[in-house]
Amino acid sequence: MYYQDILHSQREFFKTQKTKNVKFRKIYLEKLRDLITQNEDVLYEAINQDFGKSQFETYATEISFILKDIDYYLKNLNSLSKPKKVTTNLSNQIATSKIHSEPLGCTLVIGAWNYPYQLTLSPLIASIAAGNCCILKPSEMAENTTKAMAKIINENFPSDYVYAFEGGIDETTEILKLKFDKIFFTGSTKVGKIVYKAAAEHLTPVTLELGGKSPVIVTKDANMEVAAKRIVWGKFLNAGQTCVAPDYILVEESVKEQFLELLRKQITEFEYKPDSEQYTRIINQKNFQRLIQLIDPKKIYFGGNYNESNLYIEPTVLNNVTWEDNVMQEEIFGPILPVLSYTNFHNALNSVLESEKPLSAYIFTNNDEEKDLFIQKLSFGGGCINDVVMHLGNDNLPFGGVGNSGMGSYHGKFGFETFSHQKAILDRATWGEPDLKYPPYSENKIKWIKKLL
Ligand code: NAD
């Protein structure tokens, strides 16, 4: 079906006001939950075909997130969608003031391939919860998962309410010519700019969930074993193809050797084998070729092996890396972990500040002053102290970037707000009003208005 036909039908459907009914939204959230659970095996199979992701990781990092999101909104939708009473200032008395969350209308969600279910369906869930219609455009790079999602959505949702289009750059370019009321994009900073420009044509608000080089600082006051275990897990999860994965490590020089040894031990213990259930493949040849170019053989501390036939790259740690190395010039988005060292904590923070604002940043330390400086000095989307990646699992925290890593946020109530307009209503009594603001003005009125305002 043509994109504009679907959008037109969604616009007509939105006008019926049906999506504004909270019960209606809940019915479709429940329906989506049932569809996900009924089709769990189909979803596992599709993602396994796309990049060999295991059932365990798919459940832990995708399906469980989606089900949790649905449950969150089913539980909280009544209170989220209720008008919020706020105080009324003196000059507006006698009145009540309320903020009404209203749906934006016709929304577009463009997804990335690396967590294809979560990154497409979580924004959809927030959009439905907020009372919108929605067009989905999952990533063509995860072909089988995109097909699976499109089939599930298009066979079970009315197309004038929710519809999924398959397609790549050409199709997305066409879709982006249309006027939406909100675009929610997850992907690279480069394409984020294209989406932002297209949205500007129609003054469409956007949320851009982008990427960047997320640093991990490890100081001498860290618990080294815990740091190594958590970093290795977060880095090699999904073979490093995670937007919030640690991109590189900045470790204090005095503990570097000890820390490198712990990284080696941890990677070995986690048994990341080719074709094993523990370890995901690289999504495609193009990314595989890009990644192996980033491995400087002279700097390999651990790993460095790869196999083109099954798109396997061994977890690889690079040592003695400098800011000038190729691996430090772009977001890695793969299982290569460069380690740089520092001797002065302030200089370490300053070197992070030299780069674009990352999506995430992490610090491992038990020193409170270092924790405070890390939070105060660096600007980044979100992050953890003494952990990596896990902040995005807490729905009470907004998830999103800043600067080059994006704008806007979602998860929990933030997702609801992202897909809503906050409409301000002042409801004024028709009695009890002094004549102060009305002409004719006088010296006496100025005196009183100065006191009042
Ligand atoms: P991408 O930008 O290449 O693609 C994302 C989407 O944009 C896809 O649906 C694709 O079809 C579409 N697209 C690609 N080129 C386009 C063009 N020229 N015009 C219009 N549409 C186009 O990103 P990707 O490779 O899927 O994902 C990797 C990037 O996404 C990384 O930078 C990663 O950090 C980031 N990412 C961010 C988050 C987040 O939540 N912030 C999550 C996952 C990935």
Boltz pocket constraint, residues with backbone or C-beta under 6 A from the ligand:
constraints:
  - pocket:
      binder: B
      contacts: [[A, 110], [A, 111], [A, 112], [A, 113], [A, 114], [A, 115], [A, 119], [A, 137], [A, 138], [A, 139], [A, 140], [A, 141], [A, 167], [A, 168], [A, 169], [A, 172], [A, 173], [A, 186], [A, 187], [A, 188], [A, 189], [A, 190], [A, 191], [A, 192], [A, 194], [A, 208], [A, 209], [A, 210], [A, 211], [A, 212], [A, 242], [A, 243], [A, 244], [A, 331], [A, 333], [A, 359], [A, 401], [A, 405], [A, 406]]
      max_distance: 6.0
